[in-house]
Amino acid sequence: MGHAESVRHGGGRLQYDGVLRLGIYTFTSGSLEKAALRASELGANTFQIFSASPRMWRARAPDRVQVKLLKAASERFDLRPLAIHVNYLISLASLGAAVRAKQIAAFRGELERAAAIGADDPCAWSS
């Protein structure tokens, strides 16, 4: 089956079979579930989010109710894998010991939030 054949219309939106995974970045805007629902509405079957503000050092643990709603929406719409894009401030190659310690702590926080949310892949890049 070619990639063109893997796209079908259903219920007024595009749907993709298990062969092709197309994803988008979605914003959580205070609701992890909304990010999953938006990805599904746009025809994606995978998506990537920030676990916290991408431009701030501090971050809260994910709300447990929101995590359950996110997982339910992800299962209902077969949205997988879920990836988390780490904070823009993280650069694990930093030479300054104080800054590097702060960045390692922030990266650890990303990994902890990824595990709590049930993300499959934390995505990191260094500037």
N, C-alpha and C positions, 0 to 999 in steps of 0.2 A: 504494500500500500504506500503510495506516495504521500508527501506532506499535504498536498492540496486535497487529497481524499480524506485526511484526518479531521477536517473542519466540517461541522454540520450545524445547521440551524435548529434550534429547539426552544419553544416558548418565547420567541421574539429576541433571543440573544444567541451569540455564538457559543458553541461548546466544542471542546477538544477531547479527543480520545486519549487513552493512556500512552500513546506513542509520542505525542508532541506536548511539551510543557512550555507555555508562554506565560510570562509573568510581568508584573509591574511593581513599582514602588507605590505604596499607599500610605497615607498619613493616618496616624492613630487618633489625633485630635481628641484625646481624652477617652477614647473607646477602642480597645483592641478589636472588638467584634465588628465595629464599623469598617475597619481596615479590611477585614476578610470579606465583608459583604460588598464593599466597593470593588474589590478585586474580582469577585464573581460577577457583579453587574457589568463590568467592563469586558467580560469574556475570558479573563485570565484563569489559569488553573494552578498557579503558584504566585507567591508575592513576597515582597521584601518590605520590612518596616524598620524604623528606628525604635529601639527599646526605651529611649528617653530623648530629651532634646539633644540634637546633634551638635549644638554649639555651647553647651554648658557642662561644667564638671560634675555638678551634683545631679543625682537621679534617685528616684524612689523605686522601691520594689513594686512589681506589677500587682494590681488589685486581683485577688483570687477569683472574685466573681467574674471579672472581665476575662481572665485566663480561661475559665470554664466556657464562657460564651464564645471566645475566640476558637477554642478547640472544637466546640459543637459546630460552629459555622464552617470551619476548615474541613471537618469530616463530612458535613452535609453537602458541600460543594466540591469535594475532592481537591482541596487546595493544598498541594504539597509539592515540593518541600517549602517550609517557611524559613526565610532567611532574615537575619538581623544585620543591618549595616551599622557598624560601630561608630561611635562619636567621632566627628571630624577633628577634634583636638588631640586624639590619640596618635602618637608617633613613637613607637617602641624603639626607634633608633636614636632617640634624643641622647645627647652627650652629657647634659647636666644631671647630676645625681638627684637633686630635689625634684626637678621636672620629670625625670624618668620615673621616679617613685610614684609621683602623682598619676602619670600615664599608665603605669602598670596596675595601679589600684583601679583606675577607670576601666581598663581593659578587663580586669577580673570582674568588675561589676557588670560589664556587658555579658560576659560568659555566664555569670550567675543569673541575670535576667533572661538570657537565652534559654537556660535550662528550666527556669521557672515557667516560662511561656510555652516551652515545648518546641522551640525553634530547632530546625535541623542543621542550620549552617549559620554561624556568625561570620560575617564578611568583614575583613580588615584590609586596609591598605595604608601605607606609610608615605607621608609627604617629605 
